[in-house]
Amino acid sequence: MPEYHPPLGNRDRLRLDFNENTLACSPAVLDAIQSVTGADLTRYPERGPVEALAAQHLGLTAAQVVLTNGVDEAIHVLCQAFLDAGDELLLPVPTYTMYDIYASATDAVIRHVQADEDFCFPYEALLAAITPKTKIIAIANPNSPTGSVVSREHILSIAAAAPHAIVLVDEAYFHFFGETVMDLIGAAPNLVVARTFSKAYGLASLRLGLLAGPESLMQWVRRVLSPYSVNHIALVALTAALKDQSYLIWYVEQILQARAQFLQDLTELGIKYWPTHANFVLIRIGAAHKEFANEMREQGILVRDRSADPGCDGLVRITIGTPGQMQQAVAAIQTFQKSQLAGASK
């Protein structure tokens, strides 16, 4: 089982490394948290009422939704519930590391399907990799670190081609993409959708995720899910966040505006990037990728070197923040480019 060590130390800079909300959560969330009393903290948390609220928000029934301790726990419980010895997890790569981590904690076999250099979703290769042993197919849509997406039609085709497997569609970056298959829950019997409240909602430190699927599948998820894994503060915060959609819409608009401008800036700077539908972009730096990340840090900006990911040598991922924040990023990149030119001329 591989270990995962996120580079989380000394992050008191502009955080363009973990695809978090780079500004703040809704002010309504802070107000709600401040209303929590000492007596509230003496009781075990009750997720049921907030699960029902989240389900209503998504147009689903409470029986079709479970809240989790981040999407990480959602992935974990799916693997624990449905992967046995000899089963296979099918995983397009590069993608989110934790699918590999949690599947490795079972006796299942992990089958990677490598994307081409354009990082488009490897649809045909994935279909060809499905076998009777395939039990979970994990698809991040949009995908991280690439920002690529898979169409609704291809997701349905994959689900139909593997009726014996669960198709997990991780929509962590849904708000920056705008397309979903959440409305197919129940209609597609083997489709499960994950959402996080760590990105657009700005609740990463509270660890909140959601898993939605047919009631027939969710009953098995609940058997391996800890009843108290989502704490009371998180439940209070989520209730307030769901009710304040105006703040969410405003923040997403800021990011989409900044993304469009930043991609234009990258083009003008002569930096190759891959099309993205998320709140980040993958760029090619080349052999100087470590130097780039270090120099950006020195200038007060954190970025994520993804060179260790399959097929990503020399690539760096940059989270999209607000327009003002991305102007800082552009200025730092220009400084790096000038230092590279100065070094080359010596």
C-alpha positions in Angstrom: 0.0 0.0 0.0 1.6 3.3 -1.1 1.9 6.2 1.4 0.5 9.7 0.7 2.3 12.7 2.1 0.7 15.9 1.0 3.1 18.9 1.1 1.1 20.9 3.6 3.8 22.5 5.7 4.3 26.3 5.9 1.4 27.3 3.6 1.2 30.9 4.8 1.3 32.2 1.2 -1.1 32.5 -1.7 -2.4 28.9 -1.9 -2.5 28.0 -5.6 -1.4 24.4 -4.9 -4.4 22.3 -3.5 -7.4 23.6 -5.5 -9.0 25.0 -2.4 -11.2 28.1 -2.2 -8.5 30.7 -2.2 -10.6 33.4 -0.5 -13.1 32.4 2.3 -16.2 30.4 3.0 -19.6 32.1 3.1 -19.9 34.6 6.0 -23.1 32.8 6.8 -21.0 29.7 7.7 -19.0 31.7 10.2 -22.1 33.1 11.8 -23.6 29.6 12.1 -20.4 28.2 13.7 -20.3 31.0 16.2 -23.8 30.1 17.3 -22.7 26.6 18.5 -22.9 26.2 22.2 -20.9 24.2 24.7 -23.9 22.0 25.2 -24.0 21.3 21.5 -20.5 19.9 21.7 -21.4 17.3 24.4 -23.6 15.4 22.0 -22.7 12.9 19.3 -23.3 14.4 15.8 -26.6 13.5 14.0 -26.0 13.5 10.2 -29.5 12.4 9.2 -31.3 15.8 9.1 -28.4 17.4 7.2 -28.2 14.5 4.8 -31.9 15.0 4.1 -31.2 18.7 3.5 -28.3 17.9 1.1 -30.5 15.3 -0.7 -33.2 17.9 -1.2 -30.7 20.3 -2.6 -29.7 17.7 -5.2 -33.2 16.6 -6.0 -32.7 13.2 -4.4 -34.1 11.2 -1.5 -32.3 11.0 1.9 -31.9 7.2 1.3 -29.8 8.0 -1.8 -27.3 10.3 0.0 -24.7 9.8 2.6 -22.4 12.5 4.0 -18.8 11.6 4.5 -15.6 12.9 6.1 -14.5 14.4 2.8 -14.6 12.6 -0.5 -11.7 10.6 0.8 -13.9 8.7 3.1 -16.5 8.2 0.3 -13.8 6.5 -1.8 -12.6 4.5 1.2 -16.1 3.1 2.1 -16.8 2.3 -1.5 -13.6 0.2 -1.7 -14.3 -1.4 1.6 -17.9 -2.3 0.7 -17.4 -3.5 -2.9 -13.8 -4.7 -3.4 -12.9 -8.3 -2.5 -9.9 -10.4 -3.3 -9.5 -10.9 -7.0 -11.7 -7.9 -7.9 -10.4 -5.1 -10.0 -10.5 -1.3 -9.8 -10.3 0.3 -13.2 -8.6 3.7 -13.0 -7.8 6.2 -15.8 -4.5 7.9 -15.0 -3.2 10.4 -14.2 -5.8 11.2 -11.6 -6.5 11.7 -7.9 -4.0 9.7 -5.8 -6.5 8.5 -3.2 -8.3 6.0 -5.5 -5.0 4.1 -5.6 -4.4 4.4 -1.9 -7.8 3.1 -0.7 -8.0 0.4 -3.3 -4.6 -0.8 -2.2 -5.9 -1.3 1.3 -8.1 -4.1 0.0 -7.1 -7.3 -1.7 -8.3 -6.1 -5.1 -6.2 -5.5 -8.2 -5.7 -2.0 -9.6 -5.7 -1.6 -13.3 -4.5 1.7 -14.7 -5.6 3.0 -18.1 -3.1 5.6 -19.2 -4.3 8.7 -21.0 -2.5 9.9 -24.1 -0.3 13.0 -24.2 -3.3 15.2 -24.8 -4.7 13.9 -21.5 -8.2 13.5 -23.0 -10.3 10.8 -21.3 -9.1 7.4 -22.6 -12.7 6.2 -23.4 -11.9 3.4 -25.9 -9.0 2.1 -23.8 -11.1 2.0 -20.7 -13.9 0.1 -22.4 -11.4 -2.4 -23.7 -10.0 -2.9 -20.1 -13.4 -3.9 -18.6 -13.5 -7.5 -17.6 -15.8 -9.7 -15.5 -13.5 -9.0 -12.5 -14.0 -5.2 -12.8 -16.0 -4.1 -9.7 -15.3 -0.3 -9.5 -14.5 2.2 -12.3 -13.4 5.5 -10.8 -13.8 8.6 -13.0 -12.9 12.1 -11.8 -15.0 14.5 -13.8 -13.4 17.1 -14.2 -10.2 15.1 -13.6 -7.2 16.3 -11.5 -4.5 17.1 -12.3 -5.4 17.5 -16.0 -8.7 19.4 -15.9 -10.1 17.1 -18.7 -13.7 15.9 -18.7 -15.7 12.9 -20.0 -19.0 13.3 -21.7 -22.3 12.3 -20.2 -22.8 9.9 -23.2 -19.5 8.2 -22.5 -20.2 7.8 -18.8 -23.6 6.1 -19.7 -21.8 3.9 -22.2 -19.3 2.8 -19.6 -22.0 2.1 -17.0 -23.9 0.0 -19.6 -20.7 -1.9 -20.6 -20.0 -2.8 -17.0 -23.4 -3.6 -15.4 -21.6 -5.8 -12.8 -19.4 -2.9 -11.6 -20.0 0.4 -9.8 -19.1 3.5 -11.8 -18.0 6.2 -9.5 -18.1 9.7 -11.0 -16.2 12.1 -8.7 -17.6 15.6 -9.3 -15.4 17.5 -6.9 -14.9 20.3 -9.4 -18.5 20.3 -10.7 -19.1 24.0 -9.9 -16.4 25.1 -12.3 -17.6 22.8 -15.0 -21.4 23.0 -14.8 -22.3 19.6 -16.1 -23.3 16.6 -13.9 -24.8 13.1 -14.0 -26.3 13.5 -10.5 -29.8 13.5 -12.2 -29.1 9.9 -13.4 -28.9 8.6 -9.8 -31.4 5.8 -9.6 -31.9 5.7 -13.4 -28.5 4.1 -13.9 -28.5 1.3 -11.4 -24.7 1.1 -11.0 -23.9 4.9 -11.0 -22.6 6.6 -7.9 -21.6 10.3 -7.7 -19.3 12.0 -5.2 -19.2 15.7 -4.4 -17.0 17.7 -2.0 -17.5 20.8 0.0 -13.8 21.5 0.1 -13.5 23.4 -3.1 -16.0 26.0 -4.2 -17.7 26.0 -0.7 -14.5 26.6 1.0 -14.9 24.1 3.8 -11.8 22.0 3.3 -10.7 22.1 7.0 -14.0 20.7 8.1 -13.7 17.6 5.9 -17.1 17.3 4.2 -18.0 15.1 1.3 -21.1 13.4 -0.2 -21.8 10.2 -1.9 -25.1 9.7 -3.9 -26.3 6.5 -5.5 -29.3 4.1 -5.7 -30.7 3.1 -2.4 -29.8 -0.5 -3.1 -26.1 0.5 -3.2 -26.2 3.1 -0.4 -27.5 0.5 2.1 -24.2 -1.4 1.8 -22.2 1.8 2.0 -23.9 2.7 5.3 -22.9 -0.6 6.7 -19.2 0.3 6.6 -19.6 4.0 7.2 -18.8 5.3 10.7 -22.0 6.8 12.1 -20.1 9.7 13.6 -17.4 10.5 11.0 -19.0 13.9 10.2 -18.7 16.2 13.2 -21.3 18.6 14.5 -19.4 21.8 13.5 -19.2 20.5 9.9 -22.9 19.7 9.9 -23.7 23.2 11.1 -21.4 24.8 8.6 -22.9 22.7 5.7 -26.4 23.7 6.6 -25.5 27.3 6.4 -23.5 26.9 3.2 -26.3 25.1 1.4 -28.6 27.9 2.2 -26.3 30.6 1.0 -26.1 29.8 -2.7 -25.6 33.5 -3.7 -22.1 33.5 -2.2 -21.3 30.2 -3.9 -22.4 31.6 -7.3 -20.4 34.8 -6.7 -17.2 32.9 -5.9 -17.5 30.6 -8.9 -18.1 33.6 -11.2 -14.8 35.1 -9.8 -12.9 31.9 -10.6 -14.3 31.5 -14.1 -13.5 35.1 -14.9 -9.9 34.6 -13.5 -9.5 31.3 -15.4 -10.3 32.8 -18.8 -7.9 35.6 -18.2 -5.1 33.4 -16.8 -5.3 31.0 -19.8 -5.0 34.0 -22.1 -2.0 35.2 -20.1 -0.3 31.8 -20.3 -0.7 31.9 -24.1 0.9 35.4 -24.2 3.8 34.1 -22.0 4.4 31.2 -24.4 3.6 28.5 -21.7 1.9 25.4 -22.9 -1.2 24.4 -20.9 -4.0 21.8 -21.3 -7.6 22.7 -21.6 -9.3 22.8 -18.2 -12.8 22.7 -16.9 -11.8 23.0 -13.2 -10.4 25.6 -10.9 -6.8 24.8 -11.9 -4.7 24.4 -15.0 -1.8 22.0 -15.8 1.1 23.7 -17.4 4.4 22.5 -19.0 7.5 23.9 -17.3 9.9 21.2 -18.4 13.2 20.3 -16.7 13.1 23.4 -14.5 9.8 22.2 -12.8 11.3 22.0 -9.3 13.1 25.3 -9.7 9.9 26.9 -10.8 7.9 25.6 -7.8 10.6 26.8 -5.4 10.9 30.2 -7.0 7.2 30.7 -7.0 7.2 29.8 -3.3 9.9 32.4 -2.7 7.7 35.0 -4.3 4.9 34.0 -2.0 2.9 31.7 -4.2 2.4 28.0 -3.8 2.0 25.7 -6.8 1.9 21.9 -7.2 4.6 20.1 -9.0 2.9 17.0 -10.6 6.0 15.5 -12.3 5.6 12.3 -10.3 2.2 11.6 -11.8 2.0 9.1 -14.7 2.8 10.9 -17.9 3.3 14.3 -16.2 7.1 14.8 -16.1 7.9 18.5 -16.1 4.3 19.5 -15.5 3.0 21.8 -12.7 -0.6 22.4 -11.6 -1.7 25.9 -10.7 -5.0 26.5 -8.8 -7.1 29.4 -10.2 -7.8 32.0 -7.6 -9.6 35.4 -7.9 -8.6 37.8 -10.7 -6.4 39.8 -8.3 -4.6 36.7 -7.1 -4.0 35.4 -10.6 -2.4 38.8 -11.5 0.1 38.1 -8.7 0.7 34.6 -10.2 1.3 36.1 -13.7 3.8 38.6 -12.3 5.7 35.8 -10.5 5.8 33.6 -13.6 7.2 36.6 -15.6 9.9 37.0 -12.9 10.8 33.3 -13.2 11.0 33.6 -17.0 13.3 36.6 -16.7 15.6 34.7 -14.3 15.7 31.8 -16.6 16.7 34.0 -19.5 19.4 35.7 -17.4 20.8 32.4 -16.3 20.9 31.1 -19.9 22.8 34.2 -21.1 25.6 33.7 -18.6 
